Every structure is written in structure tokens, then in C-alpha cells.
Amino acid sequence: MSDGTAVVVGASGALGSAIAERLTRAGLTVVAVARKPPDPTSGTVPCAADIGSDEAIPTIRDAVDALDRPVRVVVQAAGLPAAGPLPSIDPAALGSAVALKVGGMLRLVRAVEHRLQPGSRLVALGGHYGSEPSPHTCAAGVTNAALANLVRQLADHHGPDGVTAHLVAPGPADTDRLRRLSQARADERGVDVGVILDERRAESPLAALVTPAQVAWAVATLLDPEADALTGSTLALDVGARRGLF
């Protein structure tokens, strides 16, 4: 597993930073991509790039080429900006969200595909609402559903080369971002933010939120050779919140 490169987009966020740290512990050199990447003292290789722009492709490619190692895994973990619920969302915000998350995944793959090898992993971080639609999370639901479709296409396209593609779909994660969004919703309803967070926890039989460490564990597990069996599929990390059988 060592002597290879991992590229993590969104590495300055709660989930991305946890993933970068876990992959570093796994022995990989992590290229940490973000508009404001982490400090080099984090043990990663910082790469300043906006994955929502095509200019990110040569920037990431150059960072990877400078290491001159095979790319073992890439992770699209860029977060979406708040866009509002279905009744008030700007329709253009849907296109912007898809361009950032789905288009960003395609940009990431194009930046590194010349460094992929059999056993390399293409990983996108989606979300619970891609399969459990909610009008409160309109942009996230639409975008993550589209991301699942792209992952399936990537699996089909890169499979003959021994490269697999995966969607990791956490439920609501215990991060500062969730708390900010929950506070906004609490303000709209005139209730304490704790009420909103308790509602999110109540979606799970365990009354729990997903943690960044759990998401990072799942991504690192995909490095195992047995994870070939999961290519093209969605790995749900929703602590039992998903109600569909498939």
C-alpha cells in the first residue's frame, strides 16, 4: 500500500482532512487539494486549486507528476455551498452544484489518469440524500444522485485497466458545516439548534451522526484488494438511516 500517491480534493474540510490523515497513516503521500490547502506541516503535499475550474486539471497533474509515483487513490471530497431548500433554491444553483461536485470528479480523474495502475481507486464522496431525497437538501440530493451515475460510468470505462470507482455516501456527518446548516434551519423554525441536531440523529436507529473518522476508515478500506468487488457501487455510511432495500 506504501510508495504511492493519494490525491484528496477538499482536504481542508472536516471530511477531507480526516481522509488525508488516514491515507497518510496508511503510507501514502497525500496531495492535499483545496482553494486554501493545508499547511505542509500536516504531512501532506499542498496543492492550491479550485476543482470547480478546468484550470485545476494541469495544476493537479503537475503536483502528481512532481512526485513521480503511481496514484493509488483519488478522493473527491469537496463540499457543496449551502443552497437552500426546494421552495426557495435558485434553479441555477443546481447546475452550479453539479458542476462543482460531478464535474470536479471528472476533472480530478483527468488530471491523474496517466498515473493510474491496476488496483487504483477512484472515490467520490456523495451523501445520504442522493438516495433518500429531501426537499430540505435539494442541491445535495440532486448532485449526489448524479455523482452515483458518474461513478458507475467511471467504473465501466476504467474497469478494463483494473481501476475501480466507488461512491462513499455518508449520512449527516458531525461537522461544523452540519451545525451551521442546522443553525440556519433552527432560525427559520424559531427553535434551538439542538432540536434540529436531535432530528438528524433520530433518522438513525442508533440515534447517531456519522463521524469524519468513520468516513476516513471507509475510504482507506477501499485500498484493500478485496474492494474490487465494490466497483461502481455506493457504500452507504448512514448509521441505518437509509430506508430503501437496495
PyMOL commands that set and color helices and strands:
alter all, ss='L'
color gray80, all
select helices_A, chain A and resi 14-25+40-42+56-67+91-115+128-130+135-161+176-189+193-202+212-221+225-230
alter helices_A, ss='H'
color red, helices_A
select strands_A, chain A and resi 5-9+29-34+45-48+71-76+121-125+164-170+234-237
alter strands_A, ss='S'
color yellow, strands_A
deselect
rebuild
show_as cartoon
